[in-house]
Amino acid sequence: MLNTVLKEQPAELSTSITKNWTEQAIECYTLNGNCAECSIRKAHYSFDCQMPRIVEILKLMNGEPVIKD
């Protein structure tokens, strides 16, 4: 499964971002990949977000994130 997800990644995606849960990855996870509610999307950045794919890799490699209140 992980090999399939990794093969689907664009070549420019750094593998270092898939090693640890970041604040942005946790936000994407808690939003269930709902880009319409994402803080990055609301800031109107001019790039295509890859975070939903990164979240899937993080779940496979590290398990579910620890969410602090």
C-alpha positions as CSV (number, residue, x, y, z in Angstrom):
1,M,0.0,0.0,0.0
2,L,2.7,2.5,0.9
3,N,4.6,1.8,-2.3
4,T,1.4,2.6,-4.2
5,V,0.8,5.9,-2.4
6,L,4.5,6.9,-2.9
7,K,4.4,6.1,-6.6
8,E,1.4,8.4,-7.0
9,Q,3.4,11.3,-5.5
10,P,4.6,14.0,-7.9
11,A,8.4,14.0,-8.4
12,E,8.8,17.4,-6.7
13,L,7.3,16.1,-3.4
14,S,10.0,15.9,-0.8
15,T,9.9,12.7,1.2
16,S,11.1,14.6,4.3
17,I,7.6,16.0,4.7
18,T,6.2,12.5,5.1
19,K,8.4,11.6,8.1
20,N,6.6,13.5,10.9
21,W,3.2,14.9,11.7
22,T,3.3,18.6,11.3
23,E,0.7,21.2,12.5
24,Q,-0.5,21.5,8.9
25,A,-0.7,17.8,8.4
26,I,-2.7,17.4,11.6
27,E,-5.1,20.2,10.5
28,C,-5.6,18.4,7.2
29,Y,-6.2,15.1,9.1
30,T,-8.8,16.7,11.4
31,L,-10.6,18.3,8.4
32,N,-10.6,14.9,6.7
33,G,-8.9,16.5,3.7
34,N,-11.7,19.1,3.3
35,C,-9.7,21.7,1.4
36,A,-12.5,24.2,1.5
37,E,-11.9,24.5,5.3
38,C,-8.1,24.5,5.2
39,S,-6.1,27.5,6.4
40,I,-3.8,27.2,3.4
41,R,-6.7,27.2,0.9
42,K,-8.2,30.3,2.7
43,A,-4.9,32.1,2.3
44,H,-5.3,31.7,-1.5
45,Y,-1.8,30.3,-2.2
46,S,-1.1,29.6,-5.8
47,F,0.0,26.0,-5.6
48,D,-1.9,22.7,-5.6
49,C,-1.9,21.3,-2.1
50,Q,-0.5,17.7,-1.7
51,M,-1.4,17.5,2.0
52,P,-4.2,14.9,1.6
53,R,-1.7,12.5,0.0
54,I,0.9,13.4,2.6
55,V,-1.6,12.6,5.4
56,E,-2.2,9.1,3.9
57,I,1.5,8.4,3.9
58,L,1.9,9.7,7.4
59,K,-0.9,7.4,8.6
60,L,0.7,4.4,7.0
61,M,4.2,5.2,8.3
62,N,3.5,6.7,11.7
63,G,-0.1,5.8,12.6
64,E,-2.7,8.3,13.6
65,P,-1.5,11.6,14.9
66,V,-1.6,12.6,18.6
67,I,-3.9,15.6,18.7
68,K,-3.5,18.0,21.5
69,D,-6.4,20.2,22.7
